[in-house]
Amino acid sequence: MLMSELTALLTPEGLRLLDSLPPVASTDDVAREVTRLRAAGHSPDLVSAVVGQARLRTRAVAKFGEFAGSMLFTQAGLEQATRLPVAALHAGRFRDAGATRVVDLGCGIGGDALAFAGLGLSVLAVDADEITAALASFNLAPFGGAARVQHARAEDVALADDDAAWLDPARRTSGHSETTRLSRSADYTPTLDWAFALARTRPTGIKLGPGFDRGAIPEDAEAQWVSVDGSTLELALWFGALARPGVRRAALVIRGGEPHELTAPDDAPDEPVRALGAYVHEPDGAVIRARLVGTVARAQGAGMLSPGIAYSTGDEPAPSRFSTTFRVREELPFDTKALTRALRERGIGILEIKKRGVDIDPARVRTSLKLRGPESATLILTRVGERRTALLVDRV
């Protein structure tokens, strides 16, 4: 978003025009609305701004629900924003720890700050990007003086002694639309060294990507991996009063809006390897990242399918909130020609392909299988013990 577009948007005329638009979901919708609004005499900057915002609001429903229709976004800000149900859990942890004021350093468009303010916490939301800070101000305006926004670098903000802190370091290149992921944590803004030093002075939460290097997690942090409906979204590090006693590893699994959590004082050892049973269990991604696969396998009465591979197997379905269970139809050869023949004989033309522990490209496998037929199934390409195999399974 350009400053000229923002200036045109943040006027009574601009906001009224935005609120009058229908949902904009496709490129055809964009073209139709641009043509209509330009024909009505609106300026190019205003048309670009309101149509772009209408499209972002439509996308934002997945993260912010009904609130999306009254918010403003940038493309990058929306992509990087915390989903509101997850932000609400962040806010609840601050409230439960006794915090009354939170400084949100790297607030983006204000997703987490909205949740903090919504639970009655006083919020100072800070962002280094001028346009992003302006959008956060708009999004937080309903909370009045309880939620203030400051355009500044995190490192330049003066914190009071009793402030708790929430940081979402910039892990992508700067910009409002197309950005790229930074591969080195030393390039984050603010740096993790600065963030970890701040965490030694006050209750602090730090949001990172789920694939963050586990070796760089401080010893005094609680590490909580979070997934929503099967997608692993973030790693939150909690320090001071925000970290729970005796908990260093946690997997928070949210399915259908309901949160379920596993906690542990450390990584859990895997269960021993056993022979293939009637069922295979695939742990949720947050469980795998937290290295609590063994905890779930033990609860299901299962053993590992192969050393170091996050599939377990057992003789009972043993449903769990922390894993997906598959019933094994049969074990097939790990060979493309044999698999093609077997799937064709069974009339399977709709196939979900999963793989773990084998170096193959599922997309290329799918192409080579030349699927035909009305039946559906799941194919797990993995190892049983040290042997590569293909398991034809059905979701339970």
N, C-alpha and C positions, 0 to 999 in steps of 0.2 A: 504494500500500500504506500502511495506517495503522500507527502504532507499536503499537497494541494487537494487530493481526494479526501483526506481526513478533514481538512478545513471545510470542504463543501458538505461533507456528511454531517458534521457536528453543528448543524444549524436546525432551527425548528422545521424549515422546509425539507431539509435532507432527511431528518428522522421521521417526519410524517410520511414522506415518500417511501422510505424503506419499510415502514410498518404497513403500508398499503399493498405491498407486493405479495403475490401468491408464492408458494414454495417454488424454489428454483433448484431443480435436481440434476438436470442434464444440460449438455451443450445446446440442444435445441431450445430449452427453456431460456438459457442465457441469451441466445440470438434473438428470440422473440421479444424478450423484455427490453433489450438494448434498442432494438428497432422501434418499438412502441414508445419508449421514453424519449428517444432522440426526436422522433416525429412530433412529440408533444412539446418540444422546444427546450428540454432540459440540457444543461451544459455537459460536455463530455466527461469532465471530472466527476460531476455528481452522478451521472449514469453509471460510470465505471464503479464508483464507490458503492452505490446502493445495490446494484445487481450483484457485485462481488460479495457484499455482506449477506444478501438474501441467500446466495448459494452456500456460504459458510454456515449460516444459521440452520439451513436444512441438514447439512452434514453434522452439525453440532448436537442435534437431538440425541444421537447415540451416546454422547458423553454427558450432556447437561439436561436432557429431558425437556420438560416444558419451559425451563428457564432460558433455553437457547434462543427463544423467540424475542427476548428482551435484551440480549447481549450483543456485543461487538467483538470481532475477531480479526486476526491476520491468519493466513493459511498456516504459517509455521507455528503461530501461537496456539491455534486449535489442535494441530497435530501433537504438540508437546504438552498440552494441558492435561492435568490429572482429571480422570473421570470423577464426576461429583460423588458417587457412592464411596469411592476410595478416599477422596478428599475429606468426606465426612468422618471416616474412620481415623484419618490423621488428626483431624480437629478433636475428636473424642479423646484421643490419647493425651493431647495437651491439656484439655479440660480436666481429665481424670488425674493428671499429675499435679494439678493445682495452679497451672499457669493462668494468668489473667490477661496478659498482653503478649502477642506474638509478632515478631518482626519477620516478615516473609521476604527473604533476600533472593531475588530472581523470580519475581511473582508472575511473570508472563502476563497473560490476559486476566489473571486473577482467580483461577479455578480453586486453588487451595485457600486463598484469602476469603473467598465467598463462604467456604465451609467454616473457617475460623469465626468469621463475623456472625454467621448463622447460628453458631452455638453460644453466642454472647461474649466472645473474646474480643478484646480491643486489638486492632490490627494496624501495623504499619507495613504497607506493601511497597517494595522497592524494585525497580527495574532500570537497567542501564540504557535501554532503548527508549527514545522519546515517544515514538508513536505507540509502542506497546504500553508504556506507562499511561499514556492518554486513554487508551482503550480500557485499561484496568480501572482508571478513575471513573469512567462511565459505568462499567460493570458493577463497581462497588458503591456507586452513588446512593442507592436505596438505604444503605446503612449509616448515612450521615457521618458525623464525627467519629463514630466507632471504628471506621475503616478509612484510613488516610493513605494516599499514594505519594511516593517521592520518586522523582526521576534522578537516579544517582547510581554509581557503582556500589556494589555491596561493601567493598572495602572502605568506602568513604562515609558510611553511615555511623553516626554516634549512637551507641546502644546504652540504655539504662541498665543498672546492675540487675534489676529484676526481670529484664526482658528474656523470654524464651525465643529461640530462633528456629526457623524452618528455611532450609536452603535447597534450591533446585539449580545446581550449577549448570551453566550453558554447556551442553555436550555436543553442540552442532555449530557450524559456522554461522556468523551473523547474517540476518536477512529476514524478510517478512514472507517469502514464498518458498523458493527452492533452496534448501540448505543441505549440507552433507555432514555426516557424523564424524566427530573428532576421535581418532584412534588412540591418542595418548591422553591420559588423565592430567598430565602436566599442562595441557593446553585448555583445560576447562576454565570457565570464568564464573566465579572466582576459582582459584586453584584449590585442589583438595588439601594441600598443606595448610592453606589459610583456613579452609572450612574446618579441618580437624583441630586446628589450634583454637578456633572459636568454640568448638564443642567441649573443650576442656574448661571453659569458663562459665558455662550456663547450660540448662537443658536445651538440647538441640536435636533436630531431625534433619537428615540429609537424604534427598531423593536421588537415586542413581539408576542406570540401566541394569536390567536383570543379569546381563553377562559380565558385570564388573568383576575384575580380578579379585578372587577370594583372598589371595595372599596379601592384598593391600587393605583388607578390612581391619581396623584397629581392634586390639584385644579387648578393650573396654566397651565395645559397641554391641548392641543387640542387632543382628542382621535379620531382616524380615523380607522375604520374597513374596510378591503379591501377584495373583492371577485372577482374571475375570472371565468367566465362561470359557475356560480353556486356553486363553492367551496370557502368557506370563508378561506382565507389564513393567514391573519396577522392583528395585531393591531399595528398601528404606533402612537407613542406619539410625539407631536411636541411642542417645547419650544422656548421662546424668539421670535426673529423675524420670525421664521419658523411657529409659530402659528398664525392663522388668527384672527383678532379682532372679538369678539362676537361669535366665533365658539368654542364650547367645545365638540360637538358630530358630527361625520360625517360618512356617509356610502358611500364608493366609490365602485361602481358596474361596472365591466368591462365585457362586453359581445361582443364576436366577435371582440375583439380588440378595441372597442369603450368605453371610460370611461363616466360614468354618476354618479353624486354625489348629495346626500342630506346632508345638513348641518343644525345645530340647536344650540342655545345657551345652551341647556340642554336636558335631556331625554324628549321625547314627551309623553303626556298622551294618553292612548288608547281611542278609540271611545267607546260609550256605546254599550252594547250587544244588538243584535236585532235577530229577527227570521231568520231562514235559508232562504236565497233567491235563485235565480236561478243560482248564481255563487258563487264560493269560491275562495278567493285570498290567496296565500302563499307568504309572503314577502321573499325577498332574505336574505340569512344568515347574510350578513353585516348589513342590515337594522334591523334585529332582535337583533344582538349583540349591535348595537348602540342605541337600544330602540327608534327607530323612526317608529315603526309599525303604531302608531296612525296617523302620518303624511301621510303615504302612504294610509291608509284606508280613511282618510278624502278626499284626492285627488280623490279617486275612488268612493266616495259617498257610502261607505260601513260602516258597523258596525262590532263589534267583534262577533265571533261565540260563544265564552265562555270567562268568565273572566280569564285573565292571559295566554290565549293560543293565539299563533301568527297565527291564521287564521282569516280572515275577510270575510264577506259575503255581497252580494248586489244583486240588480235586473238587473244590466247591466254588460256587460263584462269588460268595463273600463280598457283597456290594459295599462300597466305601465312598464317602464324599471326596476322598483324596485320590481316587484312581478311576479309570475306565476299565471295565471287564469285558473280555471277549471269550466266547465259547469256541473251542477248537473243533473245526469240522474234520480236518485232516492235515497231515504234513506232506508237502509236495517237494519234488526235487528243486534245488536252487539252480535252475537251468532254463534259459529263456524258451527254447524250443519245447521242452517238456511242459513248462508252465502254460505256454500258448495252447498246446494240445489239451491239457487237463482242464483249463478254463473253458475252452470251446466245447468240450464234451459235456460240461456242466451247464452250458448256456449262460455263462456269466459275462455280461456286457457292461455292467456298472460296477466299477471296482475302486475301492479306497485302498491306496498303497501306503503303508507305513514302513519305515526302516530304522534300524538302530544297530550299530556295531558292524555294519558292512559298508564298503565303499562303493555305492552305486547311486545313480541319479534316478529317482522315481519317475520323473517325467520321461526320460529316455526308455525306461522299462515299460511304461504304459504304451508308448508308441510302438515298441517292438512286439508287444503282446497281441496287437491287432484284435482288440476286444469286440465280440459280437454276441448278442443274446439278450433276453429280457431279465435275467436273474441278477441279483446284486450280492456282494460280499466284500470283506476286507482281506487284504493280503499283507501279512507281516513278514518282511524280509529281515532276518536277524541271524543270530547264532544260538544253537542249543549246545551247551558245553563249548567245545571248540569247533563245532561243525556248523557251516553255513546251511541255512534251511529256509524254506518258504512255508508259512503257516496260513492256511485258509481258515478264516475265523468269521464269526458274526458278533456284533455288539449285543451285549446282554442288557 
